[in-house]
Amino acid sequence: MGQLILRGSAPHLNLGRPLGKRELDYVGVNVPFKCNYDCLKCCNGGERPHSSGKLDLEDAERFILKCKKLGARVVTMMGEGEPTLDENFRELAQFINRNGLVPYIFTNGSRIDEEFALFLYRNNAVLIINLDFFEEEKYDEYVRKPGAFQRLTDNIRNIRMLYRDKLYSYRGFRVTFLAINLVLNNENGGQIPKIKEFCGDDVLFVVNRPMGAGNAARFWSKYDKTQDIRIDSDVSYPLGTLAEGGQCSYLRNGIAASPDGRILACPYAFETSGSYGGIDDDIIVSQRRVLESVDLFYKEHGRARCILRHPDYKKFVQFLKKDWKN
C-alpha cells in the first residue's frame, strides 16, 4: 500500500508535471473575510486589514482562466475567513471543477452537512479541514464556539463515507481528496497520535506551526512554545512544500489575489496588497515582482518557509511600502 498524499498538494503535482515547469501551478482566490468562528490561533482576526471591496464573480472567473492559460492546475480558497460562507462559493467551486482545475478548500468544516458534502463531492473539491484538538472541551474553547466539536466530527465522518470511493493510485502513491490540518499550540502536541489514528488510512494528517499574526499574536502565550514540539516523520509536511524546510509552492509557483482583485505575496499576506498590481495586469510580471521582493528581503533577513511566518514579517511589509522600488 503506497504512501498517502493529497490531490493538488505540492508533492502530488510534482509527480506529474514538475513544479515550476510552467509559469504557474497555483492560483489563490480570496473571498471577503467572514467567519462563524473566532479561533485563538486565527492569523486573520484581530486588527489585520481586510479588503473592503469584492470582485464580481465574472472577474474572479476571468482571473482563474487567465492563470489556467499560464499553467495553473489548482485554485486555492484559503486566505480570509471561512470560504464556504461566501455567497458565490458554490458557483466558484463549480466553475473551477468545470474548467478542469482542482478546487482546493481550506475550511473549518462546520457547514459541511450531508447536502453540502454531496455538492463538494460532485465538484471534486479537495478539503483541508482544521482540527486542533480531539477533545470537545478544548476544541470548543480554542474556536470559541460551544458545540463546534460535535458538529465537526459528525460532519467529518459523513464526508469520509462519501469521499472514500475517490481514493485512487498514482505513480505508487495513494491519492486522497481529504486532509486534517492541526495547527500546533502549547497544549495540543499530545493530541497528534489521537488525531492521526482518527484519520486512518484515507485522510491525510498534516501538522503546521502557527502564524504569529491576528488573534494568534494577541494570544501568543498559548503558542510561544510550539517550536519545541517535535513532529515525527510519519506526519505529513505542510501541503505547499516538497520537503521539511522547503519553500512554499503557493508563493513560489503561484499567484494570489485579494477579494478586491489586488495581487498578494501569498493568500495570507493581506498587508502586501497594492504592491504588485492587480488581476487585470500582466500576471507574469506581477509574479516576478512578488518573487523579487521576497528574495531581496530574504537576502537581508534570512529565509523562511512562509513569508507570513518569517519572524520579521512586519519589516517585510515596511520594506514593500518604503524601500522596495515598485
C-alpha positions as CSV (number, residue, x, y, z in Angstrom):
1,M,0.0,0.0,0.0
2,G,1.6,3.3,-1.2
3,Q,2.1,6.4,0.8
4,L,-1.0,8.7,1.1
5,I,-0.8,12.1,-0.5
6,L,-3.3,14.9,-1.0
7,R,-4.6,15.7,-4.5
8,G,-3.5,19.2,-5.5
9,S,-0.7,19.4,-2.9
10,A,2.8,20.2,-3.9
11,P,4.0,16.6,-3.6
12,H,1.1,15.4,-5.8
13,L,1.5,18.0,-8.5
14,N,5.3,17.3,-8.6
15,L,4.6,13.7,-9.5
16,G,3.2,14.7,-12.8
17,R,4.4,17.9,-14.4
18,P,7.2,19.1,-12.0
19,L,6.5,22.3,-10.2
20,G,7.9,25.3,-12.0
21,K,7.9,23.8,-15.5
22,R,5.1,26.3,-16.4
23,E,4.7,29.9,-15.3
24,L,2.1,28.9,-12.6
25,D,0.9,25.9,-10.7
26,Y,-1.4,27.5,-8.2
27,V,-3.8,30.4,-8.2
28,G,-5.2,31.7,-4.9
29,V,-8.6,33.4,-4.9
30,N,-9.5,35.0,-1.6
31,V,-13.2,35.7,-0.8
32,P,-14.2,38.5,1.6
33,F,-13.4,38.0,5.2
34,K,-16.3,36.3,7.0
35,C,-16.2,33.6,9.7
36,N,-18.5,31.8,12.1
37,Y,-15.6,31.0,14.5
38,D,-13.3,33.3,16.4
39,C,-10.3,30.9,16.8
40,L,-7.5,31.8,19.2
41,K,-5.0,30.7,16.5
42,C,-6.5,32.6,13.6
43,C,-3.9,34.6,11.7
44,N,-6.7,36.6,10.1
45,G,-8.5,38.0,13.1
46,G,-7.7,41.0,15.3
47,E,-6.7,44.2,13.7
48,R,-5.3,42.8,10.4
49,P,-6.6,44.7,7.3
50,H,-9.1,43.1,5.0
51,S,-10.3,44.2,1.6
52,S,-13.3,46.5,1.6
53,G,-14.2,45.6,-2.0
54,K,-15.2,42.4,-3.7
55,L,-14.7,41.1,-7.2
56,D,-17.7,40.2,-9.4
57,L,-18.0,36.5,-9.9
58,E,-17.2,37.1,-13.6
59,D,-14.0,38.9,-12.8
60,A,-12.9,36.1,-10.5
61,E,-13.6,33.5,-13.2
62,R,-11.7,35.6,-15.8
63,F,-8.7,35.7,-13.5
64,I,-8.8,32.0,-13.0
65,L,-8.9,31.3,-16.7
66,K,-6.1,33.8,-17.3
67,C,-4.0,31.8,-14.8
68,K,-5.0,28.5,-16.3
69,K,-3.5,29.6,-19.6
70,L,-0.2,30.1,-17.8
71,G,-0.3,26.5,-16.4
72,A,-2.3,26.8,-13.1
73,R,-3.7,23.5,-12.1
74,V,-5.1,24.2,-8.6
75,V,-7.3,27.0,-7.3
76,T,-6.9,27.5,-3.6
77,M,-9.5,29.2,-1.4
78,M,-7.7,29.7,1.9
79,G,-6.8,33.2,2.8
80,E,-9.5,35.1,4.6
81,G,-12.1,33.6,7.0
82,E,-14.3,30.6,6.2
83,P,-14.7,30.4,2.4
84,T,-17.9,28.3,2.4
85,L,-19.7,31.3,3.9
86,D,-19.2,33.4,0.7
87,E,-22.4,33.9,-1.3
88,N,-20.5,32.9,-4.5
89,F,-18.7,29.9,-3.1
90,R,-20.8,27.2,-4.9
91,E,-20.7,29.0,-8.2
92,L,-17.0,29.4,-8.0
93,A,-16.3,25.8,-7.0
94,Q,-18.5,24.6,-9.9
95,F,-16.6,26.9,-12.3
96,I,-13.2,25.6,-11.1
97,N,-14.2,22.0,-11.5
98,R,-15.9,22.5,-14.8
99,N,-12.7,24.0,-16.2
100,G,-10.6,21.1,-15.3
101,L,-8.9,22.7,-12.3
102,V,-8.8,21.4,-8.7
103,P,-11.0,23.3,-6.1
104,Y,-8.7,23.2,-3.0
105,I,-10.6,24.4,0.0
106,F,-9.3,25.2,3.5
107,T,-12.3,25.1,5.9
108,N,-13.3,24.7,9.5
109,G,-15.8,22.1,8.3
110,S,-18.7,23.4,10.4
111,R,-21.1,24.0,7.5
112,I,-20.4,20.8,5.5
113,D,-23.6,18.9,6.3
114,E,-24.8,15.9,4.1
115,E,-26.1,18.2,1.4
116,F,-23.1,20.4,1.2
117,A,-20.7,17.4,1.3
118,L,-22.5,15.9,-1.7
119,F,-22.1,19.2,-3.6
120,L,-18.4,19.2,-2.9
121,Y,-18.0,15.6,-3.8
122,R,-19.7,16.1,-7.1
123,N,-17.4,19.0,-7.9
124,N,-14.3,17.1,-7.0
125,A,-13.4,19.6,-4.2
126,V,-10.3,18.8,-2.1
127,L,-10.9,19.6,1.6
128,I,-8.4,20.6,4.2
129,I,-10.3,20.6,7.4
130,N,-8.8,22.1,10.6
131,L,-8.9,20.1,13.8
132,D,-6.5,21.1,16.6
133,F,-7.9,19.0,19.4
134,F,-9.7,15.7,19.6
135,E,-11.3,16.7,22.9
136,E,-14.7,18.5,22.9
137,E,-14.0,20.9,25.7
138,K,-10.6,22.0,24.4
139,Y,-11.7,22.3,20.8
140,D,-14.7,24.4,21.6
141,E,-12.5,26.6,23.9
142,Y,-10.0,27.3,21.2
143,V,-12.5,28.0,18.4
144,R,-14.7,29.9,20.9
145,K,-17.9,28.2,19.7
146,P,-19.9,25.9,22.0
147,G,-20.9,22.6,20.4
148,A,-18.5,23.0,17.5
149,F,-16.5,19.8,18.1
150,Q,-19.6,17.5,18.0
151,R,-20.8,19.2,14.8
152,L,-17.4,19.0,13.1
153,T,-16.7,15.3,14.0
154,D,-20.2,14.4,12.8
155,N,-19.5,16.2,9.5
156,I,-16.1,14.6,9.0
157,R,-17.5,11.1,9.5
158,N,-20.1,11.8,6.8
159,I,-17.6,13.4,4.5
160,R,-15.3,10.4,4.8
161,M,-18.1,7.9,4.0
162,L,-18.9,9.9,0.9
163,Y,-15.4,10.6,-0.3
164,R,-13.9,7.2,0.3
165,D,-14.5,6.0,-3.3
166,K,-12.4,8.9,-4.6
167,L,-9.2,7.4,-3.3
168,Y,-7.0,6.3,-6.2
169,S,-3.5,5.2,-7.0
170,Y,-1.0,7.3,-8.9
171,R,2.7,6.5,-9.6
172,G,3.0,4.3,-6.5
173,F,1.1,6.7,-4.2
174,R,-2.5,6.6,-2.9
175,V,-4.2,9.9,-3.5
176,T,-6.9,11.3,-1.3
177,F,-9.2,14.3,-1.5
178,L,-9.3,14.9,2.3
179,A,-6.8,16.2,4.8
180,I,-7.0,17.1,8.5
181,N,-4.8,20.1,9.4
182,L,-3.6,20.6,13.0
183,V,-2.1,23.9,14.0
184,L,0.2,23.5,16.9
185,N,-0.3,25.3,20.2
186,N,1.3,24.8,23.6
187,E,-1.3,22.3,24.7
188,N,-2.0,20.0,21.7
189,G,1.2,18.2,20.9
190,G,-0.1,15.2,22.8
191,Q,-3.2,15.3,20.5
192,I,-1.2,14.3,17.4
193,P,-1.4,10.5,18.0
194,K,-5.2,10.7,18.6
195,I,-5.9,12.7,15.5
196,K,-3.5,10.6,13.4
197,E,-5.4,7.5,14.5
198,F,-8.7,9.2,13.7
199,C,-7.5,10.0,10.2
200,G,-6.9,6.3,9.5
201,D,-5.7,5.3,6.0
202,D,-8.0,7.6,3.9
203,V,-7.4,11.1,5.3
204,L,-4.0,12.8,5.2
205,F,-2.9,14.2,8.6
206,V,-0.9,17.5,8.4
207,V,0.7,19.4,11.2
208,N,1.5,23.1,10.8
209,R,3.1,25.6,13.1
210,P,1.2,28.8,13.9
211,M,1.4,32.2,12.2
212,G,2.2,35.0,14.6
213,A,-0.5,37.4,13.3
214,G,-4.1,38.3,14.0
215,N,-5.7,36.5,17.0
216,A,-2.6,34.3,17.4
217,A,-0.4,37.4,18.1
218,R,-2.9,38.5,20.7
219,F,-2.9,35.1,22.4
220,W,0.8,34.2,21.7
221,S,1.3,32.9,25.2
222,K,-0.7,29.9,24.1
223,Y,1.6,29.4,21.1
224,D,5.1,30.6,22.2
225,K,6.5,27.1,22.9
226,T,5.4,25.4,19.7
227,Q,8.9,25.5,18.2
228,D,9.9,23.0,21.0
229,I,7.3,20.4,19.9
230,R,8.8,17.6,17.9
231,I,6.8,16.4,14.8
232,D,7.5,12.8,13.9
233,S,8.5,11.9,10.4
234,D,5.3,9.9,9.8
235,V,3.2,13.1,9.9
236,S,2.9,15.0,6.6
237,Y,4.9,18.1,5.8
238,P,2.9,21.3,5.1
239,L,1.0,20.7,1.9
240,G,2.6,23.5,-0.1
241,T,6.1,22.2,0.3
242,L,8.0,19.2,-1.1
243,A,10.2,18.6,2.0
244,E,10.7,19.8,5.5
245,G,12.0,23.3,5.5
246,G,11.2,23.7,1.8
247,Q,9.9,26.9,0.3
248,C,6.1,27.4,-0.1
249,S,4.9,26.5,-3.6
250,Y,1.8,28.6,-3.2
251,L,4.1,31.6,-3.3
252,R,7.0,30.2,-5.4
253,N,4.8,28.6,-8.1
254,G,1.6,30.6,-7.8
255,I,-0.2,33.9,-7.7
256,A,-2.8,35.1,-5.3
257,A,-5.5,37.8,-5.4
258,S,-7.3,39.7,-2.6
259,P,-11.1,39.9,-2.7
260,D,-10.9,43.2,-4.4
261,G,-8.6,41.9,-7.1
262,R,-5.2,43.1,-6.0
263,I,-2.2,40.7,-6.1
264,L,-0.8,39.5,-2.8
265,A,2.6,38.0,-1.9
266,C,0.6,35.0,-0.6
267,P,-3.1,34.4,0.2
268,Y,-2.5,35.2,3.9
269,A,-0.3,38.3,3.4
270,F,-3.1,40.9,3.3
271,E,-0.7,43.7,4.1
272,T,1.1,43.3,0.8
273,S,-2.0,44.3,-1.2
274,G,-1.2,47.2,-3.5
275,S,2.4,46.3,-4.1
276,Y,2.2,44.1,-7.1
277,G,-0.7,45.3,-9.3
278,G,-4.0,43.7,-9.9
279,I,-5.7,40.9,-11.8
280,D,-6.0,43.0,-14.9
281,D,-2.2,43.5,-15.1
282,D,0.3,41.1,-16.6
283,I,0.2,38.1,-14.2
284,I,3.8,37.0,-15.1
285,V,5.1,40.5,-14.3
286,S,3.2,40.5,-11.0
287,Q,4.5,37.1,-10.0
288,R,8.1,38.1,-10.8
289,R,7.7,41.2,-8.7
290,V,6.5,39.0,-5.8
291,L,9.5,36.7,-6.0
292,E,11.9,39.6,-6.5
293,S,10.6,41.4,-3.4
294,V,10.6,38.2,-1.2
295,D,14.1,37.1,-2.3
296,L,15.5,40.6,-1.8
297,F,14.1,40.6,1.7
298,Y,15.3,37.1,2.5
299,K,18.8,38.0,1.3
300,E,19.0,40.6,4.2
301,H,16.8,38.9,6.8
302,G,17.2,35.2,6.2
303,R,14.9,32.7,4.6
304,A,11.7,31.2,5.9
305,R,9.3,28.5,4.5
306,C,6.5,31.0,4.7
307,I,6.7,34.8,4.4
308,L,4.0,35.4,7.0
309,R,5.8,33.0,9.4
310,H,9.0,35.0,9.0
311,P,9.9,36.5,12.4
312,D,10.4,39.8,10.6
313,Y,7.3,39.8,8.5
314,K,6.4,43.3,9.7
315,K,9.7,44.5,8.4
316,F,8.9,42.9,5.0
317,V,5.6,45.0,4.9
318,Q,7.6,48.1,5.7
319,F,10.2,47.2,3.1
320,L,7.4,47.0,0.5
321,K,6.0,50.3,1.4
322,K,9.2,52.3,1.9
323,D,12.3,50.7,0.4
324,W,11.3,48.4,-2.4
325,K,11.2,50.2,-5.8
326,N,7.7,49.4,-7.1
